[in-house]
Amino acid sequence: TANRLTGYLVGGTSPFGTRRAMPVYMEETILELPEIYINGGKRGFLVGMSSRDAEQILKPVLVKVGVAR
């Protein structure tokens, strides 16, 4: 399914350059980090970028995945 929808192999699925527009969900606290690493489209290939650049480019739906106790 990942390959059919995105064009990427499982383990190399990136939110960039997918075959069809798909929603991207991002844990909101990621935006507090100065730099993040995202899959670059093949297994083992990571792309480092500012979390704010990722937000601007991907326009993710911000979610709260968990609450620290």
C-alpha atoms as a printed R data frame, in Angstrom:
   type eleno elety resid chain resno      x      y      z
1  ATOM     1    CA   THR     A     1  0.000  0.000  0.000
2  ATOM     2    CA   ALA     A     2  2.837  2.409  0.877
3  ATOM     3    CA   ASN     A     3  4.446  1.893 -2.522
4  ATOM     4    CA   ARG     A     4  1.177  2.251 -4.421
5  ATOM     5    CA   LEU     A     5  0.151  5.464 -2.634
6  ATOM     6    CA   THR     A     6  3.525  7.176 -2.306
7  ATOM     7    CA   GLY     A     7  5.881  5.627 -4.824
8  ATOM     8    CA   TYR     A     8  8.310  4.752 -2.009
9  ATOM     9    CA   LEU     A     9  9.241  1.348 -0.619
10 ATOM    10    CA   VAL     A    10  8.261  0.465  2.943
11 ATOM    11    CA   GLY     A    11 11.041  1.696  5.200
12 ATOM    12    CA   GLY     A    12 11.795  4.541  2.820
13 ATOM    13    CA   THR     A    13  8.492  6.385  2.862
14 ATOM    14    CA   SER     A    14  8.981 10.143  2.902
15 ATOM    15    CA   PRO     A    15  6.400 12.922  3.320
16 ATOM    16    CA   PHE     A    16  8.027 14.695  0.340
17 ATOM    17    CA   GLY     A    17  7.196 14.005 -3.299
18 ATOM    18    CA   THR     A    18  4.422 11.453 -2.852
19 ATOM    19    CA   ARG     A    19  2.425 10.305 -5.888
20 ATOM    20    CA   ARG     A    20 -0.745 11.817 -4.511
21 ATOM    21    CA   ALA     A    21 -1.385 14.517 -1.940
22 ATOM    22    CA   MET     A    22 -1.690 12.968  1.491
23 ATOM    23    CA   PRO     A    23 -2.121 14.520  4.925
24 ATOM    24    CA   VAL     A    24  1.004 14.732  7.081
25 ATOM    25    CA   TYR     A    25  0.578 14.569 10.858
26 ATOM    26    CA   MET     A    26  3.226 16.025 13.172
27 ATOM    27    CA   GLU     A    27  3.486 15.841 16.947
28 ATOM    28    CA   GLU     A    28  3.242 19.499 17.971
29 ATOM    29    CA   THR     A    29  6.229 19.392 20.342
30 ATOM    30    CA   ILE     A    30  8.513 18.603 17.386
31 ATOM    31    CA   LEU     A    31  8.313 22.308 16.567
32 ATOM    32    CA   GLU     A    32 10.268 23.025 19.769
33 ATOM    33    CA   LEU     A    33 13.308 21.231 18.315
34 ATOM    34    CA   PRO     A    34 15.859 23.260 16.328
35 ATOM    35    CA   GLU     A    35 16.542 20.414 13.865
36 ATOM    36    CA   ILE     A    36 14.765 17.213 12.893
37 ATOM    37    CA   TYR     A    37 15.545 14.295 10.576
38 ATOM    38    CA   ILE     A    38 12.997 13.025  8.061
39 ATOM    39    CA   ASN     A    39 13.179 10.063  5.704
40 ATOM    40    CA   GLY     A    40 14.557 11.243  2.379
41 ATOM    41    CA   GLY     A    41 12.901  8.641  0.165
42 ATOM    42    CA   LYS     A    42 14.967  5.491  0.500
43 ATOM    43    CA   ARG     A    43 15.959  3.196  3.318
44 ATOM    44    CA   GLY     A    44 18.672  4.704  5.481
45 ATOM    45    CA   PHE     A    45 18.601  8.143  3.836
46 ATOM    46    CA   LEU     A    46 17.693 10.877  6.312
47 ATOM    47    CA   VAL     A    47 17.393 14.593  5.627
48 ATOM    48    CA   GLY     A    48 18.131 17.088  8.412
49 ATOM    49    CA   MET     A    49 16.171 20.314  8.447
50 ATOM    50    CA   SER     A    50 14.776 22.883 10.832
51 ATOM    51    CA   SER     A    51 11.476 21.861 12.360
52 ATOM    52    CA   ARG     A    52  9.967 25.204 11.282
53 ATOM    53    CA   ASP     A    53 11.034 24.621  7.664
54 ATOM    54    CA   ALA     A    54  9.370 21.198  7.781
55 ATOM    55    CA   GLU     A    55  6.198 22.831  9.094
56 ATOM    56    CA   GLN     A    56  6.250 25.479  6.357
57 ATOM    57    CA   ILE     A    57  6.909 22.999  3.538
58 ATOM    58    CA   LEU     A    58  4.708 20.085  4.633
59 ATOM    59    CA   LYS     A    59  1.862 22.068  6.230
60 ATOM    60    CA   PRO     A    60  1.181 19.224  8.667
61 ATOM    61    CA   VAL     A    61 -1.824 18.709 10.883
62 ATOM    62    CA   LEU     A    62 -0.401 19.252 14.370
63 ATOM    63    CA   VAL     A    63 -1.400 16.586 16.873
64 ATOM    64    CA   LYS     A    64 -0.770 15.767 20.521
65 ATOM    65    CA   VAL     A    65  0.365 12.155 20.584
66 ATOM    66    CA   GLY     A    66  1.037 11.776 24.290
67 ATOM    67    CA   VAL     A    67  1.078 13.692 27.523
68 ATOM    68    CA   ALA     A    68  4.140 13.676 29.789
69 ATOM    69    CA   ARG     A    69  3.417 12.795 33.385
